[in-house]
Amino acid sequence: MTAELVRGQNHPLSQARLEIRISAGTPIVAVAALGDENGRIHGVEWVAHPGAPTQPGLEVSRQAAADHRLAVDLDAVPEAVHRVSVLLALPVGGTGPVRFGAVAAPFVAVTGLDGDEVASYTITGLEAESAVVALELYRRQDAWKVRAVGQGYAGGLAELLADQGLPQAHQLAGTVNDAVAQGLARSVQAPPPRTADGDRSRQTAAPALGPDKGGTTPQPGPVPPVSPYGGQMPGGPGQPAPQQPYAAPDPSAVTQPSTPTAGGPIDYSHPRRQNAAPPPPPPTAPPAAPGQPAQPVAGDATGWSMEERLYNQVWGMFEDLARTTAAYRSAVDFAESRMDKELEQVLSDPRSRIGGQGDAAREAARARHTQLVTQAREALDRDLTQLAAEADVVEPALPPAYARWDNPAWHAYRVPMEIPMALRLGDLHLPEADRIRIPMLVRLPLERGLWIDSGAAGASDGSFTDSHTMSRLAMETAVAHAARLLAVYPAGEFTVHVIDPAGSGAQALAPLVQTGVLAAPPALGAAGVADVLGRLTQRVDLVQMAVRGGAADSLPPGFDTSQQLLIVNDFPHGFDDRAVNQLRYLADEGPAFGVHLMMVADREESSGYGPLLDPLWRSLLRLTPVADDHLADPWVGHAWTYEPSLVPPGSQVLQQVLAQVAAARTKFM
């Protein structure tokens, strides 16, 4: 079975001879580099590129093309090599795009020689970058793994190679560009989309207009909305579904917003849809009057169950909102561009710069601009009215796992017998449609950890929150997320651990502590940190060895097989170097073996570790305790404002739900 990776995730490799297939919506240059145990490239002889396509254990294409196949023989690389990095770059000096944010997200797959995929990765979240480390094959304890990286560089291939430690980075980048320009690498056009079953459509997509928010390292994003529904979201209604039956949204799909661009058609389809889904149920609402839109009905999307139909309907709402907003922004941009061009023509003619003729021309240009913008806004408002009506019927019908804390569904809550498809982490909305909230759903079990950013920052409404208040809000957000996770899992199948070295989160953690749903009291001090991290690290090691050794049924008697969540507050307070390495190990290896991480931290407070912790932050889905527009969808790059799902002030719903969880857990034990 193919492992569909998200940024920072890894997967073991069982064979040495591999093929790496690359697909993009535009001609790109593919390079493979060898690195030592620190990832450094020792010299140009460690890099295979179009001008020197073969190196020990490597062979790359001599073309700048939309499709590539790279050959790798891990047994043939030198013993000093511990890492093989696959690098992608846009050709320099051509007529094509100059940044990855203007083209479809590149897709990379690692396959065996028989063509069977071992792991794949869609590189979302790129914006102004013109070169990217797509993935790396790395050696650990005499075994090889593949890791999805997705680290982009706005400075191009030269900056990328320099960051990898190559002394001749700029000279080598020039050599590669010369090879492309001189015809050693012949540029070819992108092939037409492939539509065979099980294949991935690579239709060209251009990001919609969205402000460049900059900020921290790109994070995968909303679900449904991240997929933004995150780095991967499910496909839209009416598309085929896999056997399970739909692929999980990839939070890493939602990333930092991209810079404004104009472009071609937008493909909203998700590439992982394969098997046909059942048709949507017949509508239960009365038929619409002639010329009027159909009355929305909750659960009218495709799916095998009401839960799945609602999940796909939420995704469809997100898709509709993204599409109609993209069309509106594109129309406004066109109107402004047209007006600017007409005004420029008026000003370029000395005879029309002054006098009544010039004034009339300028007034006519502005009138046409106003007319186009008004028409675009009318179309947007019409679509938003229909979406708002759909949201009004869908929100009350959502099950607890998808519902806000103020939804009456929680008053009828009972501990479930099965794990739901997804979990709500908050809401997403756009400035053009502030009244419409799209639930941000992530698939379960979690494929990556969560980072609740407690750093003092400005919210999307322009207000600022001090660091002390942000820390408190961040912990309250973490507790709400943890409580929801506990509530949607069957009794005994989800366990929560807390590390709170200084005890600063005691007030926010009170609902978890007082109801007795924690595995143990929050760990305090450096000794508590070491104890919890040591036990969870050993657990991952044990499960990992059992699974890979084919002995998953031979775990020790009484071994807790439930999913584990570790909440870490005030990082890096109380953490020494060993604890930091254990935390990185849990973030890297834990999700695949049932251990998940939720960090409540201000990244600036750990800046003393330098780039050592960059992979940790990149591997986590960043969320905020206040409304912030730091997430972007993977197709058009809209800047989506995220709002956390919090318990209404004064409500006792959290305590009531946790009391039922604790009672069910006691019976289970």
Buried (B, 14 or more C-beta within 10 A) or exposed (E): EBBBBBBBBBBBBEBEEBBBBBBBBBBBBBBBBBBBEEBBBBEBEBBBBBBBBEBEBBBBBBBBBBBBBBBBEBEEBEEEBBBBBBBBBBBBEBEBBBBBBBBBBBBBBBBBEEEEBBBBBBBBBBBBBBBBBBBBBBBEEEEBBBBBBBBBBEBBBBBBBBBBBBBBBBEBBBBBBBBBBEEBBEBEEBEEBBEEEEEBBBBBBBBBBBBBBEBBBBBBBBBBBBBBBBBBBBBBBBBBBBEEBBBBBBBBBBBBBBBBBEBEEBBBBBBBBBEEBEEBBEEEEEEEEEEEEBBBBBBBBBBEEEBBBBBBBBBBBBBBBBBBBBBBBBBBBBBEEBBEEBBEEBEEEEEBEEEEEBEEBBEEBEEBBEEBBEEBBEBBBEBBEBBBBBBEBBBEBBBBBBBBBEBEBBEEBEBBEEBBBBBBBBBBBBEBBEEBBBBBBBBBBBBBBBBBBBBBBEBBEEEEBEBEBBBBBBBBBBBBBBBBBBBBBBBBBBBBBBBBBEEBBBEBBEBBBEBEBBBEEBBBBBEBBBBBBEEBBEBBEBBBEBEEEEEEEEBEEEEEEBBBBBBBBBBBBBBEEEBBBBBBBBBBBBBBBBBBBBBBBBBEBBEEEEEEBEBBBBBBBBBBBBBBBBBBBBBBBBBBBBBBBBBEEEEEBBBBBBBBBBBBBEEEE
